């Protein structure tokens, strides 16, 4: 017992123990919204509707069926609707084969999903979630129609991952009923739900969305409105550093391996191939059009121009063999990177794993500090929960903000100043966010 006690005390004061306890309390804190009283009366959600039967829409509909809530699933074309339903059935049957569901449960859940091609069939739903193409014009058409057909008091939610929720709300005469519910793909599996609060979102709508997250067995985190919300906004500088590392001398497999050994579930290039490189490309093209001075990712753009969209096309940053998900390093990608370096007169150098990890993770931390200062996230631990539940961040490190606290914010700032002096760096990128700089100077922490 003495030995056990000694070992327990050693473990209790370890950074891993601190990180896991932090995650436990952070998840509970995320449910608390300072200006929304806990006794706020929520709106009943007895019937739901989802617009779009693609990967996201189908996954969201499954969440409702799993929770025993009837859900109407709308598509504009019969073949798209049938394709979506067959994917849902296949997912359920796979679960049944693994012994997670009985045949009766498969039928019961399929019975709760009601396919339709008519908006009028959604009129009596208490909440409707749109999961259509990520383009503001498409969203506008959907929300103008919903404004006409949905009953008073229905919650109109958008699953957008980057677009302006306030602008989407302005397409209706009831902006107080509009909210962002950003599910993560695959929506029937991933735990994270970013609940995006618009300027006009009513407090009872926000409270209802948070309660609904719990019913759907999600970890819901409130975010304010900005491009990319919490998770995807932080992802931009992370991916930018990953791409710059390639320009300077690393290869995709070096970057992925370093971050995976450090604890990330998947490295950035494997993640991009899995999600589809065209998804990020579409968002980047929008950014380039809106702000021509926004930083470019020439290598990532070139990969997409060649039609290398990842696993679904058999090639991306890696190549893939039919029916397998193994990421195989590709000579063609190495040649493409070498040609880019030559064209831009960049002399490649050997980059060690420590530099790869620090540059990618500290890029996340710095953006997280900006998000906190702007009030987009309510607290540092909310940022940590987003990354722990939605982005494969290692639980034993507690999330990017807690990891920075563990390393010491002074040390993070010192490393950033070192990276700014790199000949290939953009010194502006490595300028510490004011909140990070002030906390480091005062010897304080985010959490």
ROTORRO-469240 format. One record per residue (C-alpha): residue number from 1; residue in one letter; x, y, z. Coordinates in nm, 4 decimals, always signed. Layout:
REM ROTORRO-469240
(keti NUM A (X Y Z)),
...
REM end
This chain:
REM ROTORRO-469240
(keti 1 X (+0.0000 +0.0000 +0.0000)),
(keti 2 X (+0.2934 +0.2340 +0.0724)),
(keti 3 X (+0.4340 +0.1657 -0.2773)),
(keti 4 X (+0.0909 +0.2231 -0.4294)),
(keti 5 X (+0.0564 +0.5517 -0.2411)),
(keti 6 X (+0.3983 +0.6723 -0.3587)),
(keti 7 X (+0.3204 +0.5851 -0.7203)),
(keti 8 X (-0.0194 +0.7540 -0.6947)),
(keti 9 X (+0.1344 +1.0774 -0.5634)),
(keti 10 X (+0.3946 +1.0743 -0.8435)),
(keti 11 X (+0.1202 +1.0359 -1.1025)),
(keti 12 X (-0.1067 +1.2950 -0.9432)),
(keti 13 X (+0.1470 +1.5760 -0.9832)),
(keti 14 X (+0.2383 +1.4801 -1.3430)),
(keti 15 X (+0.1502 +1.7141 -1.6339)),
(keti 16 X (-0.0616 +1.4312 -1.7838)),
(keti 17 X (-0.2765 +1.4116 -1.4682)),
(keti 18 X (-0.3191 +1.7891 -1.4662)),
(keti 19 X (-0.4188 +1.7836 -1.8339)),
(keti 20 X (-0.6817 +1.5121 -1.7901)),
(keti 21 X (-0.8324 +1.6806 -1.4820)),
(keti 22 X (-0.8374 +2.0086 -1.6751)),
(keti 23 X (-1.0269 +1.8384 -1.9608)),
(keti 24 X (-1.2805 +1.6905 -1.7149)),
(keti 25 X (-1.3664 +2.0291 -1.5621)),
(keti 26 X (-1.3346 +2.2163 -1.8939)),
(keti 27 X (-1.6074 +2.0012 -2.0486)),
(keti 28 X (-1.8444 +2.0920 -1.7649)),
(keti 29 X (-1.7510 +2.4614 -1.7740)),
(keti 30 X (-1.8250 +2.4777 -2.1488)),
(keti 31 X (-2.1976 +2.4277 -2.0764)),
(keti 32 X (-2.2106 +2.7460 -1.8650)),
(keti 33 X (-2.2849 +3.0741 -2.0441)),
(keti 34 X (-2.2259 +3.3792 -1.8183)),
(keti 35 X (-2.5178 +3.5925 -1.9441)),
(keti 36 X (-2.7681 +3.3066 -1.9886)),
(keti 37 X (-2.9183 +3.2014 -1.6519)),
(keti 38 X (-2.9227 +2.8258 -1.5889)),
(keti 39 X (-3.3008 +2.8362 -1.5369)),
(keti 40 X (-3.3651 +2.9905 -1.8833)),
(keti 41 X (-3.6767 +2.8204 -2.0242)),
(keti 42 X (-3.5803 +2.6260 -2.3354)),
(keti 43 X (-3.7986 +2.5632 -2.6407)),
(keti 44 X (-3.9313 +2.2075 -2.6839)),
(keti 45 X (-3.7646 +1.9966 -2.9561)),
(keti 46 X (-4.0046 +1.7135 -3.0448)),
(keti 47 X (-3.9555 +1.7192 -3.4223)),
(keti 48 X (-3.6499 +1.8125 -3.6259)),
(keti 49 X (-3.5639 +1.8703 -3.9917)),
(keti 50 X (-3.2374 +1.8600 -4.1856)),
(keti 51 X (-3.1800 +2.0142 -4.5279)),
(keti 52 X (-2.9317 +1.8290 -4.7466)),
(keti 53 X (-2.8824 +1.4515 -4.7461)),
(keti 54 X (-2.5095 +1.4581 -4.8233)),
(keti 55 X (-2.2349 +1.3423 -4.5860)),
(keti 56 X (-2.3029 +1.6150 -4.3277)),
(keti 57 X (-2.6825 +1.6241 -4.3560)),
(keti 58 X (-2.7127 +1.2456 -4.3390)),
(keti 59 X (-2.4861 +1.2320 -4.0324)),
(keti 60 X (-2.6837 +1.5083 -3.8556)),
(keti 61 X (-3.0138 +1.3291 -3.9292)),
(keti 62 X (-2.8675 +1.0117 -3.7753)),
(keti 63 X (-2.7944 +1.2043 -3.4529)),
(keti 64 X (-3.1638 +1.2911 -3.4171)),
(keti 65 X (-3.2760 +0.9360 -3.4969)),
(keti 66 X (-3.0242 +0.7998 -3.2428)),
(keti 67 X (-3.1771 +1.0308 -2.9799)),
(keti 68 X (-3.5300 +0.9100 -3.0659)),
(keti 69 X (-3.6339 +1.2436 -3.2242)),
(keti 70 X (-3.8289 +1.2164 -3.5541)),
(keti 71 X (-3.6446 +1.4041 -3.8304)),
(keti 72 X (-3.7500 +1.5069 -4.1807)),
(keti 73 X (-3.4653 +1.4914 -4.4344)),
(keti 74 X (-3.5042 +1.7192 -4.7367)),
(keti 75 X (-3.3265 +1.7059 -5.0714)),
(keti 76 X (-3.4119 +1.8818 -5.3967)),
(keti 77 X (-3.3669 +1.5745 -5.6188)),
(keti 78 X (-3.5008 +1.2223 -5.5683)),
(keti 79 X (-3.1734 +1.0474 -5.6625)),
(keti 80 X (-2.9727 +1.2570 -5.4105)),
(keti 81 X (-3.2326 +1.1777 -5.1429)),
(keti 82 X (-3.2210 +0.8029 -5.2119)),
(keti 83 X (-2.8395 +0.8065 -5.2171)),
(keti 84 X (-2.8369 +0.9818 -4.8770)),
(keti 85 X (-3.0846 +0.7329 -4.7280)),
(keti 86 X (-2.8892 +0.4324 -4.8544)),
(keti 87 X (-2.5681 +0.5740 -4.6971)),
(keti 88 X (-2.7504 +0.6166 -4.3642)),
(keti 89 X (-2.8842 +0.2596 -4.3814)),
(keti 90 X (-2.5359 +0.1293 -4.4665)),
(keti 91 X (-2.3908 +0.3114 -4.1623)),
(keti 92 X (-2.6559 +0.1591 -3.9350)),
(keti 93 X (-2.6088 -0.1884 -4.0823)),
(keti 94 X (-2.2316 -0.1599 -4.0258)),
(keti 95 X (-2.3045 -0.0818 -3.6588)),
(keti 96 X (-2.5378 -0.3827 -3.6417)),
(keti 97 X (-2.2666 -0.6072 -3.7884)),
(keti 98 X (-2.0321 -0.4915 -3.5114)),
(keti 99 X (-2.2995 -0.5804 -3.2533)),
(keti 100 X (-2.3651 -0.2178 -3.1552)),
(keti 101 X (-2.7284 -0.2242 -3.2761)),
(keti 102 X (-2.9920 -0.4923 -3.3233)),
(keti 103 X (-3.1728 -0.5365 -3.6569)),
(keti 104 X (-3.4873 -0.4015 -3.4862)),
(keti 105 X (-3.3014 -0.0866 -3.3752)),
(keti 106 X (-3.1761 -0.0293 -3.7304)),
(keti 107 X (-3.5365 -0.0332 -3.8587)),
(keti 108 X (-3.6608 +0.1799 -3.5691)),
(keti 109 X (-3.4007 +0.4498 -3.6420)),
(keti 110 X (-3.4577 +0.4395 -4.0178)),
(keti 111 X (-3.8310 +0.4792 -3.9396)),
(keti 112 X (-3.7602 +0.8054 -3.7542)),
(keti 113 X (-3.5992 +0.9580 -4.0673)),
(keti 114 X (-3.8694 +1.0894 -4.2993)),
(keti 115 X (-3.7489 +1.1688 -4.6526)),
(keti 116 X (-3.9066 +1.4565 -4.8451)),
(keti 117 X (-3.8564 +1.6798 -5.1494)),
(keti 118 X (-4.0962 +1.9544 -5.0254)),
(keti 119 X (-4.0159 +2.2391 -4.7852)),
(keti 120 X (-4.3827 +2.2428 -4.6745)),
(keti 121 X (-4.3255 +1.9033 -4.5060)),
(keti 122 X (-4.0839 +2.0717 -4.2626)),
(keti 123 X (-4.3304 +2.3408 -4.1478)),
(keti 124 X (-4.4092 +2.1877 -3.8071)),
(keti 125 X (-4.0494 +2.1047 -3.7055)),
(keti 126 X (-3.9223 +2.2673 -3.3843)),
(keti 127 X (-3.5665 +2.2941 -3.5187)),
(keti 128 X (-3.4318 +2.2824 -3.8738)),
(keti 129 X (-3.0600 +2.2482 -3.9560)),
(keti 130 X (-2.9328 +2.3393 -4.3010)),
(keti 131 X (-2.6376 +2.1377 -4.4297)),
(keti 132 X (-2.6172 +2.2527 -4.7922)),
(keti 133 X (-2.3192 +2.3638 -5.0042)),
(keti 134 X (-2.0838 +2.6122 -4.8290)),
(keti 135 X (-2.1693 +2.9133 -5.0445)),
(keti 136 X (-2.3514 +3.2218 -4.9155)),
(keti 137 X (-2.5860 +3.2458 -5.2180)),
(keti 138 X (-2.7046 +2.8870 -5.1669)),
(keti 139 X (-2.7582 +2.9499 -4.7929)),
(keti 140 X (-2.9555 +3.2669 -4.8708)),
(keti 141 X (-3.2043 +3.0770 -5.0876)),
(keti 142 X (-3.2552 +2.8153 -4.8161)),
(keti 143 X (-3.3067 +3.0645 -4.5311)),
(keti 144 X (-3.5456 +3.2861 -4.7281)),
(keti 145 X (-3.7561 +2.9760 -4.7959)),
(keti 146 X (-3.7395 +2.8601 -4.4325)),
(keti 147 X (-3.8499 +3.2053 -4.3195)),
(keti 148 X (-4.1643 +3.1604 -4.5294)),
(keti 149 X (-4.2546 +2.8015 -4.4359)),
(keti 150 X (-4.1391 +2.7365 -4.0767)),
(keti 151 X (-4.3821 +2.7833 -3.7878)),
(keti 152 X (-4.3288 +3.0776 -3.5483)),
(keti 153 X (-4.0743 +2.9945 -3.2763)),
(keti 154 X (-3.8929 +2.7272 -3.4799)),
(keti 155 X (-3.5145 +2.7410 -3.4461)),
(keti 156 X (-3.3381 +2.7950 -3.7807)),
(keti 157 X (-2.9840 +2.6578 -3.7584)),
(keti 158 X (-2.6967 +2.6598 -4.0069)),
(keti 159 X (-2.4198 +2.4006 -4.0171)),
(keti 160 X (-2.1810 +2.6457 -4.1874)),
(keti 161 X (-1.8151 +2.5953 -4.0940)),
(keti 162 X (-1.6859 +2.9418 -4.1919)),
(keti 163 X (-1.9622 +3.1735 -4.3190)),
(keti 164 X (-2.1084 +3.4742 -4.1331)),
(keti 165 X (-2.4022 +3.3597 -3.9178)),
(keti 166 X (-2.5198 +3.7241 -3.8766)),
(keti 167 X (-2.5428 +3.7607 -4.2549)),
(keti 168 X (-2.7347 +3.4317 -4.2789)),
(keti 169 X (-2.9733 +3.5545 -4.0045)),
(keti 170 X (-3.0317 +3.8763 -4.2020)),
(keti 171 X (-3.1956 +3.6706 -4.4813)),
(keti 172 X (-3.4906 +3.6132 -4.2427)),
(keti 173 X (-3.7408 +3.8316 -4.0578)),
(keti 174 X (-3.6616 +3.6392 -3.7382)),
(keti 175 X (-3.2862 +3.6741 -3.6731)),
(keti 176 X (-3.3483 +3.6009 -3.3021)),
(keti 177 X (-3.4344 +3.2393 -3.4004)),
(keti 178 X (-3.1172 +3.1852 -3.6096)),
(keti 179 X (-2.8088 +3.0103 -3.4689)),
(keti 180 X (-2.5037 +2.8224 -3.5959)),
(keti 181 X (-2.4745 +2.4510 -3.5151)),
(keti 182 X (-2.1389 +2.3477 -3.6614)),
(keti 183 X (-2.1152 +1.9670 -3.6573)),
(keti 184 X (-1.7882 +1.7942 -3.7435)),
(keti 185 X (-1.7508 +1.5226 -4.0041)),
(keti 186 X (-1.8544 +1.2432 -3.9751)),
(keti 187 X (-2.1382 +1.4123 -3.7837)),
(keti 188 X (-2.2781 +1.0860 -3.6434)),
(keti 189 X (-1.9398 +1.0050 -3.4842)),
(keti 190 X (-1.7565 +1.3280 -3.3895)),
(keti 191 X (-1.8277 +1.4591 -3.0390)),
(keti 192 X (-1.7782 +1.8317 -3.0960)),
(keti 193 X (-2.0609 +2.0765 -3.1690)),
(keti 194 X (-1.9696 +2.4450 -3.2073)),
(keti 195 X (-2.2801 +2.6462 -3.1179)),
(keti 196 X (-2.2398 +2.9823 -3.2915)),
(keti 197 X (-2.4177 +3.2726 -3.1268)),
(keti 198 X (-2.5229 +3.5472 -3.3661)),
(keti 199 X (-2.5676 +3.9138 -3.2664)),
(keti 200 X (-2.9459 +3.8720 -3.2539)),
(keti 201 X (-2.9669 +3.5093 -3.1293)),
(keti 202 X (-3.2189 +3.4926 -2.8429)),
(keti 203 X (-3.0951 +3.3580 -2.5087)),
(keti 204 X (-3.3588 +3.0817 -2.5033)),
(keti 205 X (-3.2493 +2.9742 -2.8538)),
(keti 206 X (-2.8866 +2.9499 -2.7340)),
(keti 207 X (-2.9920 +2.7560 -2.4217)),
(keti 208 X (-3.2050 +2.5207 -2.6358)),
(keti 209 X (-2.9161 +2.4549 -2.8776)),
(keti 210 X (-2.6839 +2.3721 -2.5858)),
(keti 211 X (-2.9451 +2.1382 -2.4335)),
(keti 212 X (-3.0018 +1.9776 -2.7748)),
(keti 213 X (-2.6257 +1.9168 -2.8004)),
(keti 214 X (-2.6483 +1.7171 -2.4771)),
(keti 215 X (-2.9470 +1.5156 -2.6074)),
(keti 216 X (-2.7492 +1.4339 -2.9224)),
(keti 217 X (-2.4546 +1.3264 -2.7018)),
(keti 218 X (-2.2304 +1.6047 -2.8242)),
(keti 219 X (-1.9875 +1.8264 -2.6359)),
(keti 220 X (-2.1261 +2.1712 -2.7171)),
(keti 221 X (-1.9032 +2.4812 -2.7030)),
(keti 222 X (-2.0281 +2.8366 -2.7604)),
(keti 223 X (-1.8474 +3.0466 -3.0215)),
(keti 224 X (-1.8952 +3.4018 -3.1379)),
(keti 225 X (-1.9165 +3.4925 -3.5063)),
(keti 226 X (-1.5910 +3.5178 -3.7039)),
(keti 227 X (-1.4486 +3.3456 -4.0100)),
(keti 228 X (-1.4001 +2.9802 -3.9122)),
(keti 229 X (-1.5327 +3.0252 -3.5531)),
(keti 230 X (-1.2933 +2.8749 -3.2949)),
(keti 231 X (-1.1631 +2.5503 -3.4468)),
(keti 232 X (-1.1253 +2.6275 -3.8177)),
(keti 233 X (-0.9990 +2.9811 -3.7567)),
(keti 234 X (-0.7113 +2.8375 -3.5478)),
(keti 235 X (-0.6531 +2.5713 -3.8113)),
(keti 236 X (-0.5524 +2.8320 -4.0763)),
(keti 237 X (-0.2221 +2.9401 -3.9117)),
(keti 238 X (-0.1515 +2.5770 -3.8126)),
(keti 239 X (-0.1830 +2.4632 -4.1766)),
(keti 240 X (+0.0109 +2.7658 -4.2969)),
(keti 241 X (+0.3080 +2.6661 -4.0799)),
(keti 242 X (+0.2796 +2.3045 -4.1987)),
(keti 243 X (+0.2980 +2.4285 -4.5608)),
(keti 244 X (+0.5916 +2.6623 -4.4878)),
(keti 245 X (+0.7809 +2.3697 -4.3326)),
(keti 246 X (+0.7508 +2.1915 -4.6700)),
(keti 247 X (+0.8905 +2.4947 -4.8509)),
(keti 248 X (+1.1858 +2.5095 -4.6117)),
(keti 249 X (+1.2950 +2.1449 -4.6287)),
(keti 250 X (+1.0451 +1.9035 -4.4700)),
(keti 251 X (+0.8187 +1.6557 -4.6516)),
(keti 252 X (+0.4516 +1.5809 -4.5668)),
(keti 253 X (+0.5470 +1.2531 -4.3976)),
(keti 254 X (+0.8075 +1.4314 -4.1788)),
(keti 255 X (+0.5536 +1.6889 -4.0549)),
(keti 256 X (+0.2797 +1.4306 -3.9973)),
(keti 257 X (+0.5141 +1.1874 -3.8227)),
(keti 258 X (+0.6518 +1.4545 -3.5845)),
(keti 259 X (+0.3041 +1.5706 -3.4797)),
(keti 260 X (+0.1652 +1.2164 -3.4503)),
(keti 261 X (+0.4586 +1.1069 -3.2310)),
(keti 262 X (+0.3930 +1.4150 -3.0158)),
(keti 263 X (+0.0356 +1.2894 -2.9723)),
(keti 264 X (-0.1908 +1.4343 -3.2449)),
(keti 265 X (-0.4339 +1.1701 -3.3750)),
(keti 266 X (-0.3330 +1.2602 -3.7332)),
(keti 267 X (-0.0853 +1.4999 -3.8899)),
(keti 268 X (-0.2130 +1.7973 -4.0955)),
(keti 269 X (-0.1456 +1.6464 -4.4387)),
(keti 270 X (-0.3159 +1.3141 -4.3599)),
(keti 271 X (-0.6118 +1.5099 -4.2195)),
(keti 272 X (-0.6347 +1.7223 -4.5374)),
(keti 273 X (-0.6316 +1.4100 -4.7550)),
(keti 274 X (-0.9023 +1.2504 -4.5382)),
(keti 275 X (-1.1303 +1.5588 -4.5347)),
(keti 276 X (-1.0682 +1.6361 -4.9040)),
(keti 277 X (-0.8087 +1.8945 -5.0075)),
(keti 278 X (-1.0721 +2.0662 -5.2232)),
(keti 279 X (-1.2630 +2.1714 -4.9065)),
(keti 280 X (-0.9757 +2.3905 -4.7848)),
(keti 281 X (-0.9055 +2.5064 -5.1424)),
(keti 282 X (-1.2632 +2.6309 -5.1803)),
(keti 283 X (-1.2319 +2.8358 -4.8573)),
(keti 284 X (-0.8869 +2.9699 -4.9562)),
(keti 285 X (-1.0176 +3.0863 -5.2950)),
(keti 286 X (-1.2943 +3.2769 -5.1144)),
(keti 287 X (-1.0321 +3.4361 -4.8858)),
(keti 288 X (-0.8109 +3.5303 -5.1839)),
(keti 289 X (-1.1101 +3.6937 -5.3567)),
(keti 290 X (-1.2210 +3.8840 -5.0441)),
(keti 291 X (-0.8677 +3.9956 -4.9519)),
(keti 292 X (-0.6009 +3.9709 -5.2258)),
(keti 293 X (-0.3297 +4.0379 -4.9634)),
(keti 294 X (-0.4252 +3.7279 -4.7578)),
(keti 295 X (-0.1365 +3.4766 -4.7312)),
(keti 296 X (-0.1252 +3.2151 -5.0064)),
(keti 297 X (-0.0538 +2.8433 -4.9759)),
(keti 298 X (+0.0966 +2.7822 -5.3230)),
(keti 299 X (+0.1866 +2.4150 -5.2634)),
(keti 300 X (-0.1611 +2.3268 -5.1307)),
(keti 301 X (-0.3214 +2.5124 -5.4249)),
(keti 302 X (-0.0972 +2.3303 -5.6737)),
(keti 303 X (-0.1916 +1.9897 -5.5273)),
(keti 304 X (-0.5595 +2.0789 -5.5837)),
(keti 305 X (-0.5016 +2.2179 -5.9346)),
(keti 306 X (-0.3691 +1.8706 -6.0218)),
(keti 307 X (-0.6962 +1.7166 -5.8981)),
(keti 308 X (-0.5228 +1.5501 -5.6025)),
(keti 309 X (-0.8092 +1.5922 -5.3556)),
(keti 310 X (-0.7013 +1.3148 -5.1185)),
(keti 311 X (-0.8345 +0.9696 -5.0364)),
(keti 312 X (-1.1470 +1.0113 -5.2496)),
(keti 313 X (-0.9390 +1.0619 -5.5671)),
(keti 314 X (-0.6647 +0.8125 -5.4768)),
(keti 315 X (-0.4022 +1.0861 -5.4450)),
(keti 316 X (-0.3399 +1.4035 -5.2466)),
(keti 317 X (-0.0352 +1.4804 -5.0344)),
(keti 318 X (+0.0049 +1.1010 -5.0412)),
(keti 319 X (-0.1122 +0.8274 -5.2758)),
(keti 320 X (-0.3703 +0.5645 -5.1833)),
(keti 321 X (-0.4315 +0.2131 -5.3109)),
(keti 322 X (-0.7881 +0.1109 -5.3954)),
(keti 323 X (-0.9864 +0.0023 -5.0905)),
(keti 324 X (-0.7097 +0.1022 -4.8465)),
(keti 325 X (-0.6622 +0.4130 -4.6322)),
(keti 326 X (-0.2834 +0.3856 -4.5866)),
(keti 327 X (-0.1059 +0.7131 -4.6733)),
(keti 328 X (+0.1854 +0.6178 -4.9014)),
(keti 329 X (+0.4534 +0.8871 -4.9599)),
(keti 330 X (+0.4475 +0.9895 -5.3260)),
(keti 331 X (+0.7538 +1.0682 -5.5358)),
(keti 332 X (+0.5416 +1.3029 -5.7512)),
(keti 333 X (+0.4672 +1.5224 -5.4466)),
(keti 334 X (+0.8349 +1.5319 -5.3487)),
(keti 335 X (+0.9229 +1.6465 -5.7034)),
(keti 336 X (+0.6491 +1.9112 -5.6949)),
(keti 337 X (+0.7862 +2.0487 -5.3633)),
(keti 338 X (+1.1466 +2.0418 -5.4929)),
(keti 339 X (+1.0414 +2.2325 -5.8090)),
(keti 340 X (+0.8639 +2.4956 -5.5948)),
(keti 341 X (+1.1754 +2.5450 -5.3792)),
(keti 342 X (+1.3945 +2.5806 -5.6882)),
(keti 343 X (+1.1552 +2.8269 -5.8513)),
(keti 344 X (+1.1531 +3.0427 -5.5349)),
(keti 345 X (+1.5310 +3.0010 -5.4723)),
(keti 346 X (+1.4766 +2.8380 -5.1337)),
(keti 347 X (+1.7727 +2.6332 -5.0141)),
(keti 348 X (+1.6203 +2.3338 -4.8289)),
(keti 349 X (+1.7480 +2.2577 -4.4783)),
(keti 350 X (+1.7009 +1.9696 -4.2353)),
(keti 351 X (+1.4178 +2.0495 -3.9927)),
(keti 352 X (+1.3971 +1.8514 -3.6693)),
(keti 353 X (+1.0775 +1.7171 -3.5095)),
(keti 354 X (+1.0931 +1.9655 -3.2200)),
(keti 355 X (+1.0809 +2.2663 -3.4550)),
(keti 356 X (+0.7945 +2.1111 -3.6545)),
(keti 357 X (+0.5851 +2.0583 -3.3387)),
(keti 358 X (+0.6614 +2.3961 -3.1817)),
(keti 359 X (+0.5855 +2.5942 -3.4971)),
(keti 360 X (+0.2543 +2.4191 -3.5635)),
(keti 361 X (+0.1322 +2.4120 -3.2014)),
(keti 362 X (+0.2424 +2.7663 -3.1117)),
(keti 363 X (+0.0656 +2.8934 -3.4248)),
(keti 364 X (-0.2537 +2.7412 -3.2765)),
(keti 365 X (-0.1841 +2.8981 -2.9367)),
(keti 366 X (-0.1266 +3.2493 -3.0746)),
(keti 367 X (-0.4523 +3.2448 -3.2732)),
(keti 368 X (-0.6314 +3.1024 -2.9677)),
(keti 369 X (-0.5086 +3.4037 -2.7670)),
(keti 370 X (-0.6569 +3.6417 -3.0297)),
(keti 371 X (-0.9884 +3.4526 -3.0211)),
(keti 372 X (-0.9999 +3.4876 -2.6395)),
(keti 373 X (-0.9198 +3.8607 -2.6476)),
(keti 374 X (-1.1954 +3.9188 -2.9063)),
(keti 375 X (-1.4502 +3.7319 -2.6931)),
(keti 376 X (-1.5128 +3.4719 -2.9663)),
(keti 377 X (-1.4470 +3.2013 -2.7036)),
(keti 378 X (-1.5778 +3.2499 -2.3494)),
(keti 379 X (-1.2749 +3.0986 -2.1752)),
(keti 380 X (-0.9383 +2.9376 -2.2566)),
(keti 381 X (-1.0655 +2.5942 -2.1539)),
(keti 382 X (-1.3403 +2.6197 -2.4218)),
(keti 383 X (-1.0659 +2.6509 -2.6856)),
(keti 384 X (-0.9002 +2.3428 -2.5353)),
(keti 385 X (-1.2272 +2.1436 -2.5484)),
(keti 386 X (-1.2772 +2.2331 -2.9174)),
(keti 387 X (-0.9340 +2.0895 -2.9994)),
(keti 388 X (-0.9632 +1.7864 -2.7709)),
(keti 389 X (-1.3035 +1.6783 -2.9048)),
(keti 390 X (-1.2919 +1.7950 -3.2679)),
(keti 391 X (-0.9324 +1.8041 -3.3889)),
(keti 392 X (-0.7542 +1.4999 -3.2440)),
(keti 393 X (-0.5458 +1.6986 -2.9928)),
(keti 394 X (-0.3867 +1.4581 -2.7399)),
(keti 395 X (-0.5947 +1.4481 -2.4162)),
(keti 396 X (-0.2829 +1.3967 -2.2042)),
(keti 397 X (-0.1638 +1.7438 -2.3149)),
(keti 398 X (-0.4936 +1.9098 -2.2171)),
(keti 399 X (-0.5515 +2.1216 -2.5292)),
(keti 400 X (-0.3391 +2.3941 -2.6947)),
(keti 401 X (-0.3968 +2.6635 -2.4308)),
(keti 402 X (-0.3235 +2.4373 -2.1336)),
(keti 403 X (-0.0185 +2.2980 -2.3140)),
(keti 404 X (+0.1111 +2.6557 -2.3531)),
(keti 405 X (+0.0496 +2.7101 -1.9796)),
(keti 406 X (+0.2442 +2.3898 -1.9046)),
(keti 407 X (+0.5419 +2.4932 -2.1203)),
(keti 408 X (+0.5250 +2.8458 -1.9731)),
(keti 409 X (+0.3945 +3.1398 -2.1770)),
(keti 410 X (+0.7309 +3.3160 -2.1449)),
(keti 411 X (+0.8948 +3.0163 -2.3178)),
(keti 412 X (+0.6272 +3.0165 -2.5901)),
(keti 413 X (+0.6909 +3.3862 -2.6638)),
(keti 414 X (+1.0679 +3.3295 -2.6635)),
(keti 415 X (+1.0317 +3.0471 -2.9180)),
(keti 416 X (+0.8045 +3.2648 -3.1357)),
(keti 417 X (+1.0666 +3.5422 -3.1387)),
(keti 418 X (+1.3233 +3.2826 -3.2465)),
(keti 419 X (+1.0983 +3.1655 -3.5342)),
(keti 420 X (+1.0426 +3.5277 -3.6444)),
(keti 421 X (+1.4178 +3.5560 -3.7058)),
(keti 422 X (+1.4111 +3.2602 -3.9499)),
(keti 423 X (+1.5099 +3.3991 -4.2979)),
(keti 424 X (+1.2030 +3.2381 -4.4607)),
(keti 425 X (+0.9580 +3.3537 -4.1882)),
(keti 426 X (+0.6969 +3.6290 -4.1927)),
(keti 427 X (+0.7905 +3.8200 -3.8721)),
(keti 428 X (+0.4336 +3.9581 -3.8529)),
(keti 429 X (+0.2979 +3.6033 -3.8264)),
(keti 430 X (+0.5087 +3.5394 -3.5156)),
(keti 431 X (+0.4169 +3.8641 -3.3383)),
(keti 432 X (+0.2695 +3.7418 -3.0074)),
(keti 433 X (-0.1000 +3.8265 -2.9640)),
(keti 434 X (-0.1359 +4.1115 -2.7081)),
(keti 435 X (-0.3049 +3.8793 -2.4564)),
(keti 436 X (-0.0275 +3.6185 -2.4880)),
(keti 437 X (+0.2441 +3.8874 -2.4581)),
(keti 438 X (+0.0888 +4.0487 -2.1488)),
(keti 439 X (+0.0236 +3.7176 -1.9688)),
(keti 440 X (+0.3809 +3.6038 -2.0435)),
(keti 441 X (+0.5251 +3.9329 -1.9159)),
(keti 442 X (+0.3247 +3.9040 -1.5919)),
(keti 443 X (+0.4113 +3.5358 -1.5407)),
(keti 444 X (+0.0425 +3.4397 -1.5703)),
(keti 445 X (-0.1401 +3.1603 -1.7572)),
(keti 446 X (-0.4443 +3.1297 -1.9890)),
(keti 447 X (-0.6260 +2.8897 -1.7568)),
REM end
